[in-house]
Amino acid sequence: MLIVHSHVQTAHFFSFYSWSNLALSTSHLSFYMLYQKKRLLSKATLIAFVPYVNIFHYLHLLS
């Protein structure tokens, strides 16, 4: 009886462990996606600002 009980406990523990692992990886994935989106946004901002910087640099060279 005790052996069966411990086996059930182990099974419960493993299912809980896998569920928490799944939840953790899901949250990590969503954080990673947010981070990538932020990086993409900053990269786009950078690309948008580069021409202005070049123009100002060019004007500075002319003066």
Secondary structure as GFF3:
##gff-version 3
##sequence-region A 1 63
A	DSSP	alpha_helix	2	62	.	.	.	ID=ss1
###
